[in-house]
Amino acid sequence: RKGEYLGGTVQVIPHITDEIKKSIVLVSNNTDVVIVEIGGTIGDIESLPFLEAIRQFRTDVGSSNVIYIHLTLVPYIKTACEVKTKPTQHSVKELRQIGIQPDILICRTEREMAASDREKIALFCDVQKEAVIEARDAKVLYDVVLKLKDQNLDDLVCKHFKLDPPEADLREWEALVARVKSLDKEVNIGLVGKYVSLQDAYLSVSEALSHAGYHYKAKVNIKWINAGELVDGNVEDYLTGLD
């Protein structure tokens, strides 16, 4: 509307993609590494401009300055008692069709992946076997970081960028995980909100409560209370059983 495009048509490429790349550059000042998450699922129309932008970005700054890490689902089919790698293969195929070859694959799975499954994914997705990283479901969220470390994910990234940092000191992290696994008491807390059906809206609050519980070695059980129902009902009914 300001006439900045001199009468030309505003296009997804290059105008929108250039703006996306510019945003990445803006947060790159005085930093060594920038982590950029492209949300959504590969193939979604909404994410295509962002994927195109990061494809271009690698060309702009050089392949040694960009690493593509693709998070993918490797489902376990209980009726067949087997892990299926096809969704991962198709996801990577979609990425490669738009010009992005993942350097590392992080595979979300509920069961341990066999060596043969990793080899199959590495072969069909054209990545090194050691770059196929298992991200198995964990009872403690913070345990995932230690599992990724055990599979040398950090070393793969540092090697790509030719970084030589000191060995990571994860003693505090390990202590946190050990504390979470050894909670010896419980506390019940009622959380009143308007959007309790979408609990992600209060994620920062629920996580803060959980971490406060970790400090006191207590498991925090949250009872979600709809604010609208609380107005119409008896307050004492909702407070029953809460500490």
N, C-alpha and C positions, 0 to 999 in steps of 0.2 A: 504493500500500500504506500510505502514511502518512495517507491520508484527505485529502490536500490538495485534491482535486477535489470534496469534500463529497458524495460518493456519485454524482456525475455521471459519465457515460461519457467516457473519454479518447478524443478524436477527432483525426483527421489535421488537420482544420480546425475550430477555430482552434489547438488545443493544440500540435501538432507544428510547424506553420508559425510560430506565435508564438515557439517556442523557436529556430527557425532565424533569424528576424529579430533576436531578442535577441542571438544570437551575433555577428551582423554589427555590431550597435550596440556591443557590448562591445569590439571591436577598432577602433572608430572614434574612441575618445578620443585627443585630441592628434594627430590625423592630418588631412591635407587631402583625401586621396583613398584609398579602400579598393577594392582589386581583388578581386572575388569570382568564383571559377570554379565554374560548375555543370558537373560532369563528366558523362560518358555521352553517349548519343545521344537526340535529341528523339524522344519516343514511348515510351521505356523507362519501365516502371512505377516503377522505383526512383527516378527523378529527378523524378517529378511533384510530390511535396511541396516540393522545393526550388524548382522552377519557379513553383509557386503562391506560395511565400514571397516570391520576388523580384518577382513580379507585384504582390503586395500592398505590398511595400516602396516601390515607386515611388509608389503612392497615398499612403502614409504620410508620405513626406518630400518629395514634389513631383517632377514630371517633370524639372525643371531640375537636380535633384540626383542623378539616376540616368541612366545611359546603358547601353543594351543592345548589346553587341557579339557577334554570332553567328559562330562559326567553322563553316564548311561545306565540304563536298567538291565540287569540280567535276571529275569524272573525264574523262580523255581516252580515247576508244575508238579503239584503233589500227586495227582492221579497217575502221572507218568514216572514220578520219582526221578526227574532229571532237570538239569539246568538248561535253559534255552538261550542260545547266543544270537539267534536270528534278529531280535529287536536291535541289538547293538550293531550288527552288521548293516542293517538297513539304515540305522541312524547315521553311521559313518559314511555310508554310500550317499545319503542326502547331502552331507557336509562336503564330500569330495566333488559332488556335482556342481556346487557353487564355488568351488576353488579352495576349500579349506581342508587340509590334511592334518588331523589331530596328531600331536606329538606324544601325548599321554592319554590313556583311557582310565578313568576311575569308575569301576563297576559296582553299582549298588546291588546288593544281593542279600537274601536272608539266610542263605546256606553257604558253607565253604565251597569255593570254586576249586575243582580239580585241576591239576597241572595240564591235563589234556584240553580243558575248556579254555584256559589262558592261551595255550598254544594255538588253538583254533581261532580265537579272537585276534591274536597277533597276526596270524597268517592272512586271514580274510580282510583285516582292517589295515594291514601294512604298517604295523608298529612293532617295535622291539618287544620281546616277551616280557622283559623286566619293566616295560612301560605299561603293562596291563596290571593295574592296581586294584586289589579287592577292597571294597568298602562295605563290609558286612554289617548288618544291623547289630547295634550294641545297646545293652540295657542302660549304660551310662554314656550320654552323648560325648562327653569329653574323652572317653576312651578311644574314640575314632581317631583322634589326632595321633595317639601313641601307635595305633595299628598302621596308620599311614607311614609313620616314621620307621616302623619295623620293616616296611617294604621299600624303604629308601626313596620315597617320593621327593623328599627335600634334596637328596643328593642328585637326582635326575634333573631337577630344576636348576640347581646351582651349576651343574656340569654344562647344561645348555647355555647358560649366561656367562660361563667362564668365571664364576664367583668362587672365592676360596675363603669362606667364613669359618670361624672356629666351630667346633662340635657343639650342637645345640644342648643346652643345659635344661633338661625337662624335669628336674627334681621337684620343683614346686607343682608342676602340672601332674606328675605322678602322685604327689601327696594329695592333691585335690581329688583325683580319681579314687585313691584308696579311702579317703574320708567319705566320699559319696557312697562307696560300696559298704561302708561299715556304720551307717546311720543306726542308732540304737533307740530312737524314740520318734514319735509322730506328733504333729500338730495339725489341727483342722482349721482352715481359714475360709470364710465366706467372701467371695468377690462379687460385688454388685456392679452391673454394667448394662448398657443399653444393647450392646452387640455381642452378648455372651455366646450366641450360636456360632459366631465367627471368632473363635478364641485367639486367633492370630492377632486380632486387633488389640489384645491385652498381653501380648507375648512378653514385652519388656517388664510389665508388672509381675506376671507369673514367674518369670525367670529371676527377677529381683527377690521375690519371696522364697523361691527355691534356694538361691544362694545364701540368703539369710539363714535358712534352715541348715545348710551345710556347715555354716560357722558354728552352730550350736549342736551339730551332729543329730539333727532332727529332719525327718522326712515331712515335707509340707504337702498336705492333701487339700486341694482347692475345691470348694463347692461353688459352682458357678450359679449366680442368682440373677435372674432377669429383673431389671429395675421396674419394668411395667407391672410384672406380677407382684413385686414386693409392695407396690403402692396399693394394689387391690386386695392383698391378702393379709394374713396375720404375721407380723414381724417375728413373733416368738416361734412360729412354725419353721421359719427359715434359720433361726438361730439355734435350734435344737441340735445338739451334737457338736456344735462349734466351740473351739476353745477361744 
